[in-house]
Amino acid sequence: MGAVLDRGGEMSVWTKEQLENMLEDVVNELDLSGSAIEKHGPLGTPPAELVRLVLAEKDRRIAYLESGLIGVKK
């Protein structure tokens, strides 16, 4: 089980299965391209790692845009 303080300062407790389901919900909300879905698929990349990869990619794109570059290549 995991315990976390919510926004109101109350302690919330979840089972490992509930936490995994919440992480899976986050992954399902990510805007993945067709190639990313193919690469990471349902049995490919663990959800936590996939979230880290997507966030790193978004950070990289933001950095390129902030530096004035127009295109982002992998």
Secondary structure, DSSP 8 states (H G I E B T S, - for coil): -EEEE-TTS-EEEE-HHHHHHHHHHHHHHS---HHHHHHHTTTTS-HHHHHHHHHHHHHHHHHHHHTT------
